[in-house]
Amino acid sequence: MTFTNPDPEPERTTGLEPGGGVPPGETPPAESSLPEAGPREVHNPTKGWAKAPLAVILVVTVLVAAFFLAFALALVL
């Protein structure tokens, strides 16, 4: 990797006073991007539901639905 300096070069940037200051009414130069900032590319696993928690939620949902169905049938009969 090569390092690039993200700071603007004062001798090539318009609107800067000597010493790098910005005069009143002048827009300061924009920041340059930092290509080396941030994490390196490493293995990122997929972000999704695992099979076991999804199965537990499904089983609990079916049991609750079966309970209310049986309760409704007991009231009707």
MARDRENVO-322807 format. One record per residue: x, y, z of N, C-alpha, C, O in turn; residue number from 1; residue in one letter. Coordinates in pm, 1 decimal. Example, Ala and Ser with C-alpha at 12.3 -4.5 7.8 and 13.67 -1.06 7.14 Angstrom:
! MARDRENVO-322807
+----------+----------+----------+----------+----------+----------+----------+----------+----------+----------+----------+----------+-----+-----+
:     n.px :     n.py :     n.pz :    ca.px :    ca.py :    ca.pz :     c.px :     c.py :     c.pz :     o.px :     o.py :     o.pz :   n : res :
+----------+----------+----------+----------+----------+----------+----------+----------+----------+----------+----------+----------+-----+-----+
:   1319.0 :   -569.0 :    780.0 :   1230.0 :   -450.0 :    780.0 :   1320.0 :   -330.0 :    780.0 :   1423.6 :   -331.9 :    846.5 :   1 :   a :
:   1285.0 :   -225.0 :    708.0 :   1367.0 :   -106.0 :    714.0 :   1290.0 :      3.0 :    787.0 :   1340.9 :    113.8 :    803.9 :   2 :   s :
+----------+----------+----------+----------+----------+----------+----------+----------+----------+----------+----------+----------+-----+-----+
//
This chain:
! MARDRENVO-322807
+----------+----------+----------+----------+----------+----------+----------+----------+----------+----------+----------+----------+-----+-----+
:     n.px :     n.py :     n.pz :    ca.px :    ca.py :    ca.pz :     c.px :     c.py :     c.pz :     o.px :     o.py :     o.pz :   n : res :
+----------+----------+----------+----------+----------+----------+----------+----------+----------+----------+----------+----------+-----+-----+
:     82.7 :   -117.0 :      0.0 :      0.0 :      0.0 :      0.0 :     87.7 :    124.2 :      0.0 :    192.7 :    128.3 :     64.2 :   1 :   m :
:     44.1 :    221.9 :    -70.9 :    116.0 :    347.5 :    -68.4 :     32.6 :    449.3 :      7.2 :    -90.2 :    448.7 :     -0.1 :   2 :   t :
:    100.5 :    535.9 :     79.2 :     30.8 :    636.5 :    157.6 :     22.2 :    765.7 :     78.0 :    122.8 :    813.4 :     25.4 :   3 :   f :
:    -96.8 :    822.0 :     69.0 :   -113.7 :    952.2 :      5.9 :   -155.7 :   1051.0 :    113.4 :   -241.5 :   1020.8 :    196.2 :   4 :   t :
:    -96.1 :   1167.3 :    112.0 :   -125.9 :   1269.0 :    211.0 :   -263.2 :   1330.1 :    180.5 :   -283.0 :   1383.7 :     71.5 :   5 :   n :
:   -359.2 :   1323.2 :    275.3 :   -492.9 :   1373.5 :    248.3 :   -504.5 :   1525.8 :    258.0 :   -606.5 :   1582.0 :    218.3 :   6 :   p :
:   -401.5 :   1593.4 :    310.1 :   -407.2 :   1738.1 :    325.8 :   -388.4 :   1806.7 :    190.5 :   -311.1 :   1759.7 :    107.1 :   7 :   d :
:   -460.0 :   1919.4 :    168.5 :   -439.9 :   1992.0 :     42.3 :   -303.2 :   2058.5 :     40.2 :   -248.6 :   2094.1 :    144.6 :   8 :   p :
:   -249.2 :   2074.6 :    -78.1 :   -119.8 :   2140.0 :    -92.1 :   -143.2 :   2290.8 :    -94.3 :   -209.1 :   2340.4 :   -185.8 :   9 :   e :
:    -90.9 :   2366.0 :      4.4 :   -118.3 :   2509.4 :     12.6 :    -73.2 :   2587.3 :   -111.0 :   -139.2 :   2684.2 :   -148.7 :  10 :   p :
:     35.2 :   2548.9 :   -173.9 :     83.2 :   2624.4 :   -290.1 :     -3.6 :   2601.5 :   -414.1 :      4.1 :   2679.6 :   -509.0 :  11 :   e :
:    -85.3 :   2496.9 :   -415.5 :   -172.0 :   2468.8 :   -530.7 :   -318.6 :   2494.0 :   -499.6 :   -402.4 :   2476.0 :   -588.0 :  12 :   r :
:   -353.8 :   2534.8 :   -377.5 :   -491.6 :   2555.2 :   -337.8 :   -523.2 :   2704.1 :   -339.5 :   -454.8 :   2783.1 :   -274.4 :  13 :   t :
:   -626.4 :   2742.3 :   -413.7 :   -662.1 :   2883.8 :   -420.5 :   -739.8 :   2924.1 :   -296.1 :   -803.5 :   2840.4 :   -232.1 :  14 :   t :
:   -734.4 :   3052.7 :   -261.9 :   -812.0 :   3105.9 :   -151.3 :   -749.5 :   3090.2 :    -15.5 :   -813.8 :   3122.5 :     84.3 :  15 :   g :
:   -627.5 :   3042.3 :     -6.6 :   -561.2 :   3028.2 :    122.5 :   -465.5 :   3143.8 :    144.5 :   -395.3 :   3185.9 :     52.5 :  16 :   l :
:   -462.9 :   3194.5 :    265.5 :   -367.0 :   3297.8 :    302.5 :   -234.8 :   3230.8 :    336.7 :   -230.0 :   3109.5 :    357.3 :  17 :   e :
:   -128.6 :   3308.3 :    342.7 :     -1.0 :   3249.1 :    386.0 :    -16.2 :   3187.8 :    525.8 :    -70.6 :   3251.4 :    616.1 :  18 :   p :
:     29.6 :   3070.3 :    542.1 :     15.5 :   2998.9 :    668.7 :   -101.6 :   2902.2 :    668.2 :   -120.8 :   2828.2 :    764.7 :  19 :   g :
:   -180.4 :   2901.4 :    560.8 :   -288.3 :   2802.9 :    548.7 :   -423.3 :   2850.5 :    596.0 :   -517.9 :   2771.8 :    594.2 :  20 :   g :
:   -438.3 :   2976.1 :    638.7 :   -567.7 :   3026.6 :    683.5 :   -659.9 :   3056.5 :    566.9 :   -614.9 :   3069.4 :    453.1 :  21 :   g :
:   -787.6 :   3067.3 :    595.0 :   -887.0 :   3099.1 :    493.1 :   -942.0 :   3238.1 :    522.8 :   -986.8 :   3262.9 :    634.7 :  22 :   v :
:   -939.8 :   3331.2 :    424.1 :   -991.0 :   3464.9 :    448.6 :  -1143.0 :   3463.1 :    467.7 :  -1209.3 :   3369.8 :    422.3 :  23 :   p :
:  -1199.4 :   3565.4 :    534.4 :  -1344.6 :   3570.4 :    554.2 :  -1418.2 :   3570.6 :    420.3 :  -1377.1 :   3637.8 :    325.6 :  24 :   p :
:  -1527.0 :   3494.8 :    413.9 :  -1607.1 :   3486.6 :    292.2 :  -1558.1 :   3384.3 :    192.6 :  -1622.9 :   3363.5 :     90.0 :  25 :   g :
:  -1449.5 :   3321.6 :    218.1 :  -1394.1 :   3221.3 :    127.1 :  -1430.0 :   3081.7 :    176.6 :  -1429.5 :   3055.6 :    296.9 :  26 :   e :
:  -1460.3 :   2994.7 :     85.3 :  -1492.9 :   2856.4 :    121.4 :  -1363.4 :   2778.7 :    139.1 :  -1277.4 :   2781.9 :     51.1 :  27 :   t :
:  -1347.5 :   2708.5 :    252.0 :  -1224.9 :   2630.2 :    269.9 :  -1221.6 :   2512.4 :    172.8 :  -1326.4 :   2466.5 :    127.3 :  28 :   p :
:  -1104.1 :   2464.4 :    141.5 :  -1093.9 :   2350.4 :     49.1 :  -1158.2 :   2225.6 :    109.3 :  -1157.7 :   2205.0 :    230.7 :  29 :   p :
:  -1212.4 :   2144.7 :     21.6 :  -1277.8 :   2021.4 :     65.7 :  -1174.5 :   1921.1 :    113.0 :  -1058.1 :   1925.1 :     73.1 :  30 :   a :
:  -1219.7 :   1830.9 :    199.1 :  -1131.0 :   1724.2 :    244.7 :  -1113.8 :   1623.2 :    132.5 :  -1207.4 :   1595.9 :     57.3 :  31 :   e :
:   -996.7 :   1569.5 :    122.1 :   -976.7 :   1463.7 :     24.5 :  -1014.7 :   1331.2 :     88.6 :  -1021.7 :   1319.7 :    211.0 :  32 :   s :
:  -1038.8 :   1233.0 :      5.7 :  -1077.0 :   1103.0 :     59.4 :   -956.2 :   1033.8 :    120.5 :   -841.9 :   1063.1 :     85.2 :  33 :   s :
:   -981.9 :    943.6 :    210.5 :   -875.5 :    868.4 :    276.0 :   -887.8 :    722.5 :    234.0 :   -960.9 :    646.6 :    297.6 :  34 :   l :
:   -818.6 :    682.0 :    128.9 :   -834.5 :    545.7 :     81.8 :   -786.3 :    440.3 :    181.7 :   -833.3 :    326.6 :    178.1 :  35 :   p :
:   -693.5 :    475.9 :    270.7 :   -642.1 :    378.3 :    365.8 :   -724.6 :    374.9 :    494.2 :   -699.4 :    291.0 :    580.6 :  36 :   e :
:   -821.6 :    463.4 :    508.7 :   -902.5 :    465.0 :    630.7 :  -1005.7 :    353.1 :    624.1 :  -1059.5 :    323.5 :    517.4 :  37 :   a :
:  -1032.1 :    292.8 :    735.7 :  -1131.7 :    186.3 :    741.4 :  -1067.6 :     50.3 :    755.3 :   -945.6 :     36.2 :    745.9 :  38 :   g :
:  -1150.5 :    -49.1 :    777.7 :  -1096.4 :   -183.9 :    800.9 :  -1045.0 :   -247.7 :    672.5 :  -1089.5 :   -215.4 :    562.4 :  39 :   p :
:   -951.5 :   -337.7 :    689.5 :   -904.5 :   -415.1 :    575.3 :  -1015.1 :   -511.3 :    533.4 :  -1104.1 :   -543.8 :    612.0 :  40 :   r :
:  -1008.2 :   -555.0 :    411.6 :  -1105.9 :   -652.2 :    363.6 :  -1076.9 :   -787.9 :    428.2 :   -975.4 :   -851.0 :    398.7 :  41 :   e :
:  -1164.7 :   -830.7 :    514.0 :  -1152.3 :   -960.8 :    578.9 :  -1283.1 :  -1034.2 :    557.1 :  -1379.8 :   -976.4 :    507.3 :  42 :   v :
:  -1286.6 :  -1159.4 :    593.7 :  -1406.9 :  -1240.0 :    575.0 :  -1518.8 :  -1188.4 :    663.4 :  -1504.9 :  -1185.2 :    785.7 :  43 :   h :
:  -1628.5 :  -1148.4 :    603.3 :  -1747.1 :  -1107.6 :    677.2 :  -1856.7 :  -1209.1 :    650.9 :  -1905.7 :  -1218.7 :    538.4 :  44 :   n :
:  -1895.9 :  -1284.5 :    751.4 :  -2001.5 :  -1382.7 :    729.9 :  -2133.8 :  -1313.0 :    697.9 :  -2154.1 :  -1196.3 :    731.6 :  45 :   p :
:  -2221.5 :  -1385.9 :    633.4 :  -2351.3 :  -1329.1 :    599.0 :  -2429.0 :  -1297.6 :    725.4 :  -2416.6 :  -1366.6 :    826.6 :  46 :   t :
:  -2507.9 :  -1194.1 :    718.1 :  -2586.3 :  -1153.4 :    833.5 :  -2730.3 :  -1199.0 :    809.8 :  -2807.1 :  -1131.3 :    741.3 :  47 :   k :
:  -2765.0 :  -1310.0 :    864.8 :  -2899.1 :  -1362.8 :    850.0 :  -2935.0 :  -1445.7 :    972.1 :  -2855.1 :  -1462.2 :   1064.3 :  48 :   g :
:  -3054.1 :  -1496.3 :    970.2 :  -3099.3 :  -1579.3 :   1081.5 :  -3034.3 :  -1716.4 :   1072.4 :  -3027.9 :  -1776.5 :    965.2 :  49 :   w :
:  -2986.6 :  -1764.8 :   1185.3 :  -2933.3 :  -1900.7 :   1191.1 :  -3050.8 :  -1998.1 :   1188.8 :  -3163.9 :  -1960.3 :   1219.5 :  50 :   a :
:  -3024.8 :  -2119.7 :   1153.5 :  -3133.1 :  -2217.9 :   1138.8 :  -3195.3 :  -2255.1 :   1273.4 :  -3317.0 :  -2272.0 :   1281.5 :  51 :   k :
:  -3116.5 :  -2268.0 :   1376.9 :  -3170.7 :  -2310.8 :   1506.8 :  -3265.0 :  -2206.5 :   1567.5 :  -3375.8 :  -2244.0 :   1605.8 :  52 :   a :
:  -3229.1 :  -2079.3 :   1578.9 :  -3324.1 :  -1983.3 :   1635.0 :  -3450.2 :  -1969.7 :   1550.8 :  -3559.3 :  -1952.4 :   1605.2 :  53 :   p :
:  -3436.6 :  -1977.3 :   1419.6 :  -3553.6 :  -1968.9 :   1333.1 :  -3644.9 :  -2088.9 :   1354.2 :  -3767.1 :  -2073.6 :   1353.4 :  54 :   l :
:  -3588.8 :  -2207.3 :   1372.9 :  -3669.2 :  -2326.7 :   1397.8 :  -3739.9 :  -2317.0 :   1532.6 :  -3856.2 :  -2356.0 :   1543.5 :  55 :   a :
:  -3672.3 :  -2265.9 :   1635.3 :  -3735.1 :  -2250.9 :   1767.6 :  -3852.6 :  -2153.8 :   1759.8 :  -3958.9 :  -2180.5 :   1815.8 :  56 :   v :
:  -3834.2 :  -2042.6 :   1691.5 :  -3943.4 :  -1945.3 :   1677.3 :  -4060.0 :  -2007.5 :   1602.3 :  -4175.4 :  -1985.9 :   1639.2 :  57 :   i :
:  -4032.4 :  -2083.2 :   1499.3 :  -4138.0 :  -2148.9 :   1421.9 :  -4213.5 :  -2250.5 :   1506.2 :  -4336.3 :  -2256.0 :   1499.4 :  58 :   l :
:  -4143.5 :  -2331.1 :   1585.4 :  -4208.0 :  -2431.9 :   1670.5 :  -4295.0 :  -2364.4 :   1776.7 :  -4407.5 :  -2408.4 :   1800.5 :  59 :   v :
:  -4245.3 :  -2259.0 :   1840.4 :  -4323.2 :  -2188.0 :   1941.8 :  -4447.2 :  -2126.4 :   1879.1 :  -4554.3 :  -2129.6 :   1939.6 :  60 :   v :
:  -4435.5 :  -2070.8 :   1760.3 :  -4550.6 :  -2012.1 :   1691.7 :  -4656.2 :  -2117.4 :   1660.4 :  -4775.4 :  -2093.4 :   1679.4 :  61 :   t :
:  -4613.3 :  -2232.5 :   1613.1 :  -4708.7 :  -2340.4 :   1582.1 :  -4776.2 :  -2389.9 :   1709.5 :  -4896.5 :  -2416.1 :   1708.1 :  62 :   v :
:  -4702.0 :  -2403.6 :   1820.3 :  -4762.3 :  -2449.3 :   1945.4 :  -4863.9 :  -2348.2 :   1998.8 :  -4970.5 :  -2387.8 :   2046.1 :  63 :   l :
:  -4833.3 :  -2220.2 :   1992.1 :  -4927.9 :  -2117.7 :   2037.9 :  -5052.5 :  -2118.6 :   1949.9 :  -5164.1 :  -2109.2 :   2001.0 :  64 :   v :
:  -5035.1 :  -2129.5 :   1819.3 :  -5149.8 :  -2134.8 :   1728.4 :  -5234.8 :  -2259.3 :   1755.9 :  -5357.7 :  -2251.8 :   1753.6 :  65 :   a :
:  -5170.9 :  -2372.7 :   1781.5 :  -5245.5 :  -2495.5 :   1810.7 :  -5322.1 :  -2482.0 :   1942.6 :  -5435.0 :  -2529.9 :   1953.6 :  66 :   a :
:  -5261.1 :  -2416.5 :   2043.4 :  -5330.1 :  -2395.3 :   2170.4 :  -5457.3 :  -2312.7 :   2150.3 :  -5564.2 :  -2349.8 :   2198.9 :  67 :   f :
:  -5445.5 :  -2201.1 :   2078.9 :  -5563.4 :  -2116.7 :   2058.9 :  -5667.4 :  -2184.6 :   1971.6 :  -5786.9 :  -2162.9 :   1991.9 :  68 :   f :
:  -5626.8 :  -2265.4 :   1876.1 :  -5722.8 :  -2341.0 :   1795.1 :  -5796.3 :  -2442.6 :   1881.3 :  -5918.2 :  -2456.5 :   1870.5 :  69 :   l :
:  -5723.0 :  -2514.0 :   1967.0 :  -5786.9 :  -2611.1 :   2056.6 :  -5878.2 :  -2539.7 :   2155.6 :  -5985.6 :  -2591.4 :   2186.5 :  70 :   a :
:  -5840.0 :  -2424.8 :   2205.8 :  -5923.0 :  -2348.3 :   2299.1 :  -6051.5 :  -2302.0 :   2230.9 :  -6159.4 :  -2308.2 :   2289.9 :  71 :   f :
:  -6039.7 :  -2255.8 :   2106.7 :  -6158.7 :  -2211.5 :   2032.0 :  -6252.1 :  -2328.9 :   2004.6 :  -6374.1 :  -2314.5 :   2013.8 :  72 :   a :
:  -6196.3 :  -2444.1 :   1971.1 :  -6279.6 :  -2561.6 :   1945.5 :  -6347.7 :  -2608.1 :   2074.2 :  -6462.0 :  -2653.8 :   2069.6 :  73 :   l :
:  -6280.4 :  -2597.6 :   2188.2 :  -6340.2 :  -2637.4 :   2315.2 :  -6455.3 :  -2544.7 :   2352.0 :  -6553.4 :  -2590.6 :   2410.6 :  74 :   a :
:  -6446.8 :  -2417.6 :   2320.2 :  -6555.8 :  -2324.0 :   2346.7 :  -6676.8 :  -2350.0 :   2258.5 :  -6790.7 :  -2335.6 :   2302.9 :  75 :   l :
:  -6652.7 :  -2388.1 :   2134.0 :  -6761.3 :  -2410.3 :   2038.4 :  -6832.0 :  -2540.6 :   2071.4 :  -6954.7 :  -2546.4 :   2063.7 :  76 :   v :
:  -6761.7 :  -2641.7 :   2106.6 :  -6824.3 :  -2773.8 :   2129.0 :  -6873.3 :  -2789.6 :   2266.7 :  -6928.0 :  -2894.3 :   2301.2 :  77 :   l :
+----------+----------+----------+----------+----------+----------+----------+----------+----------+----------+----------+----------+-----+-----+
//
